[in-house]
Amino acid sequence: MSDRLTQLQICLDQLVEQLNATVHYVNVYSKPALLDDDPTSVSNRAANAPAPQSQQQQQQQQQQQQQSPQSVQQSPKDEANEDAKGSSKPPEAAEDDFESTLDELATDIVLKSRQINMLIDSLPGIGVTPEAQMKLIADLSQELKQVEQERQAKIKEKNELLVKVDDLIKELATGISQARM
């Protein structure tokens, strides 16, 4: 039973990891969407707001440009490189790739859920009456007593054999020592 419980715990941990990975994937790669129909709502304004880090970068760039107006103009190629380095968000996945990956993640979650349900159904006591469980416990208790009696008999037999082996070793040692004299 503990093996099934361990498997169940492992599966639950894996399901939590899959759910976390799926939420992270959707959070990173999905396009922002309005949360409700009112575009002026606080939640929608927050969803469309630029990231705080990009605001700070823009302010720093403006300050640098104001402080050093005499600096040499950068080529458009250099500006594109800076934009690519400065962006903290990964490039958006293609719509088809996003949908197929999302389908795959959802399928993995469903399969893991089914595996968990199967493990739960295989646990003892599910669908068994309390009387049947008590009978099973009594049978297992009786079997345990028989196994314990067999174990005690084997321990006794082992001790008797050890005594015989000790006696044989003593006789052999005595015989060898008398033969040398």
C-alpha positions in Angstrom: 0.0 0.0 0.0 2.8 2.4 0.8 4.1 1.9 -2.7 0.8 3.0 -4.2 0.7 6.0 -1.8 4.3 6.9 -2.9 3.3 6.6 -6.5 0.2 8.8 -5.8 2.3 11.4 -4.1 4.8 11.5 -7.0 2.0 11.8 -9.5 0.4 14.7 -7.6 3.8 16.4 -7.4 4.2 15.9 -11.2 0.7 17.3 -11.8 1.5 20.4 -9.8 4.7 20.9 -11.8 2.8 20.4 -15.1 0.1 22.9 -14.0 2.8 25.4 -13.0 4.7 25.0 -16.2 1.5 25.4 -18.2 0.5 28.6 -16.4 4.1 30.0 -16.9 4.0 29.1 -20.6 0.7 30.8 -21.1 1.8 33.8 -19.1 5.0 34.2 -21.1 3.9 33.4 -24.6 0.2 34.4 -24.9 -0.9 37.7 -26.2 -2.3 40.1 -23.7 -6.1 40.1 -23.6 -8.7 42.3 -22.0 -10.1 40.8 -18.8 -13.6 42.2 -19.3 -15.7 44.2 -21.8 -14.9 47.6 -20.3 -11.6 48.9 -21.8 -11.4 51.6 -19.1 -11.5 49.2 -16.2 -8.5 49.1 -13.9 -7.7 45.5 -14.7 -7.6 46.2 -18.5 -5.5 49.3 -18.1 -3.1 47.3 -15.9 -3.0 44.6 -18.5 -2.1 47.1 -21.3 0.4 49.0 -19.2 4.1 48.7 -20.1 6.3 46.6 -17.9 7.9 48.6 -15.0 11.4 47.6 -16.1 10.8 48.9 -19.7 9.6 52.3 -18.2 12.8 52.6 -16.2 14.9 51.8 -19.2 13.0 54.4 -21.3 13.5 57.0 -18.6 17.2 56.2 -18.3 17.7 56.4 -22.1 15.9 59.8 -22.1 18.1 61.1 -19.3 21.2 59.9 -21.1 20.2 61.5 -24.3 19.4 64.8 -22.5 22.8 64.8 -20.7 24.9 64.0 -23.7 23.3 65.7 -26.7 26.8 66.0 -28.3 27.3 62.2 -28.4 27.6 60.6 -31.7 24.4 59.3 -33.3 24.0 55.6 -33.3 23.3 53.7 -36.5 19.9 52.1 -36.8 21.6 48.7 -36.6 23.1 49.5 -33.2 19.7 50.7 -31.9 18.1 47.4 -33.0 20.8 45.4 -31.2 20.1 47.5 -28.0 16.4 46.9 -28.3 16.9 43.1 -28.7 19.2 43.0 -25.7 17.0 45.3 -23.5 13.8 43.4 -24.0 13.2 41.1 -21.1 10.2 39.3 -22.6 11.0 36.3 -24.9 9.9 36.5 -28.5 6.3 35.6 -29.0 5.7 32.1 -30.4 3.9 31.7 -33.6 0.1 31.3 -33.1 0.1 27.7 -34.4 3.1 26.7 -32.2 1.4 28.3 -29.2 -1.9 26.5 -29.8 -0.2 23.1 -30.5 2.0 23.4 -27.4 -1.0 24.4 -25.3 -2.9 21.4 -26.6 0.0 19.2 -25.7 0.3 20.6 -22.2 -3.5 20.1 -21.7 -3.2 16.5 -22.9 -0.4 15.9 -20.5 -2.5 17.3 -17.6 -5.5 15.1 -18.5 -3.3 12.0 -18.8 -1.7 12.7 -15.4 -5.1 13.2 -13.9 -6.3 9.9 -15.2 -3.2 8.2 -13.8 -4.0 9.7 -10.4 -7.6 8.5 -10.6 -6.4 5.0 -11.5 -4.0 5.0 -8.5 -6.8 6.2 -6.2 -9.1 3.5 -7.4 -6.5 0.9 -6.8 -6.0 1.8 -3.2 -7.4 -0.7 -0.7 -10.6 0.2 1.0 -12.1 2.1 -1.9 -15.5 0.5 -2.6 -15.1 -2.1 0.3 -17.5 -2.2 3.2 -16.1 -1.7 6.8 -16.9 -5.4 7.6 -14.9 -6.6 4.7 -12.0 -4.4 5.7 -12.1 -5.8 9.3 -12.1 -9.4 7.9 -9.2 -8.6 5.7 -7.3 -7.1 8.7 -8.1 -10.2 10.8 -6.8 -12.5 7.9 -3.7 -10.5 7.6 -3.1 -10.5 11.3 -3.5 -14.3 11.4 -1.0 -14.6 8.4 1.4 -12.4 10.2 1.3 -14.6 13.3 2.0 -17.7 11.2 5.0 -16.0 9.5 6.3 -14.9 12.9 6.1 -18.5 14.2 8.0 -19.7 11.2 10.6 -17.0 11.7 11.1 -18.0 15.4 11.5 -21.6 14.3 14.1 -20.7 11.7 16.0 -18.6 14.3 16.0 -21.6 16.7 17.2 -23.9 13.9 20.0 -21.4 13.0 21.1 -21.2 16.7 21.2 -25.1 16.9 23.3 -25.2 13.7 25.7 -22.6 15.0 26.2 -24.7 18.1 26.9 -27.8 16.0 29.3 -25.8 13.8 31.1 -24.5 16.9 31.4 -28.0 18.3 32.8 -29.3 15.0 35.4 -26.5 14.8 36.5 -27.2 18.4 36.8 -31.0 17.6 38.7 -30.2 14.5 41.0 -27.8 16.3 41.6 -30.3 19.1 42.3 -33.1 16.6 44.8 -31.0 14.7 46.6 -29.9 17.9 46.8 -33.5 19.2 48.1 -34.7 15.9 51.0 -32.2 16.0 52.0 -33.3 19.5 
